[in-house]
């Protein structure tokens, strides 16, 4: 064990590549929505592992599932059948309406699989993505990620013929499609760019255009899935079915797991794709338990209810009328406060007051707390935000 946070900071700098800019806080344990630091100070977490800890920290059902599975079988590779993997695939198919599943370990991997599958099925190589998009940091997923700050050092990237069009503009997608277009890839809500919510009907129109033009539609539900927006998946708000869908983050209840889901008839065949750790028994057991918690504790409905409560309280407190706040956006418990100035300092101030928040796209406070957050905790978060913004 380390003797002090300073020792952690020093060794982290010595032994870990400096790819993250972190506040000087060492988190030690968590329960529900509360995390504790090295000294036992408590924080209400509105980052949730970046929308991962939907069922909260260390939910007993998830913890027990991991313990029980770890005592039986942790890993076999995909050379053999395992029950947890098949059970989870069936469950994902049932709650998503999709046909087949490919398991991997993260969101970026699921996007890589989706791009590869779309090229394989269509025999085409052009992809259309949206301005402001974020789909991952591997070379393939980075090719469909818009921001120059993520891409510039690594260009030229893997995908040739990439085209970015305006988000929330279906006609721009229609105009960009040509004879070599394999797929359109979109986030139903842009998360990293600052909780950008498209107009009602946008995704439905895009789906109609893709169907008309015989182009696949890939929906990136990595951040929006598993109840985050008040539905199991954000696509349900528009009543559409993509050809391919990517998921990860909240699926494992904090345990790393990702998946690419596709409609019947759109799939890889033997040796066309693989993942050594993808869908291992331990990850699948955690995901099955997490999904069970979401079902039994009605967290999808809770997300919808508490998201509405959160937004109303923000307006009632007058936060939106403050000259520092430009706009408030949200769907379920996926909320963004866009400010007129950078919010990095506000993140630090909130930390000092016992609240963990995240600043994305420089000027947007992103709030994606565990779906088990209480109204009392929301009230405390809004009170702190009001004090800081005021």
PEGI-V819603 format. One line per field, one symbol per residue. ss: DSSP state (H for helix, E for strand, L for the rest). burial: b if it has 16 or more other ideal C-beta (glycine too) atoms within 10 Angstrom, else e. A space follows every 10 residues. Layout:
# PEGI-V819603
ss=???
burial=???
This chain:
# PEGI-V819603
ss=LLLLHHHHHH HHHHHLLLLL LLLLLLEEEE EELEEEELLL LEEEELLHHH HLLLLLELLH HHHHHHHHHH LLLLLLLLLL LLHHHHHHHH HHHHHHLLLE EEEELLHHHH HHHHHHHHHH HHLLLEEEEE LLLLLLLLHH HHHLLLLHHH HHHHLLLLLL LLEEELLLLH HHHHHHLLLL EEEEEEELEE LLLLLEELLL LHHHHHHHHH HHLLLEEEEE LLLLLLLLLL LLLHHHHLLL LLLEEEELHH HHLLLLLEEE EELLLLLLLL LLLLLLLLLL HHHHHHHHHH HHHHHHLLHH HHHHHHHHHH HHHHHHLLHH HLLLEEEEEE ELLEEEEEEL LLLHHHHHHH HHLLEELEEE LLLEEEELLL LLLLHHHHHH HHHHHHHHHL
burial=eeeeeeeeee eeeeeeeeee eeeebbeeeb ebbbbeeeee eebbbbbbbb bbbbbbbebe bbeebbeebe eeeeeeeeee ebebbeebbe bbeebbbbeb bbbbbbbbbb bbbbbbbbbe bbebebbbbb bbbbbbebeb bbbbbbeeeb beeeeeeebe eebbbebbbb ebbbebbeee bbbbbbbbbb bbbbbbbbee ebbebbbebb eeeebbbbbb bbbbbbbbbb bbbbbbbbeb ebbbbbbbbb bbbbbbbbbb bbbeebbbee eebebebbbb bbbbbbbbbb bbbbeebebb ebbbebbeeb bebbeebebe eeeebeebbb bbbbbbbbbe eebeebbebb bebebbbbbb bebbbbbbbb bbbeeebbee bbebbeebbe
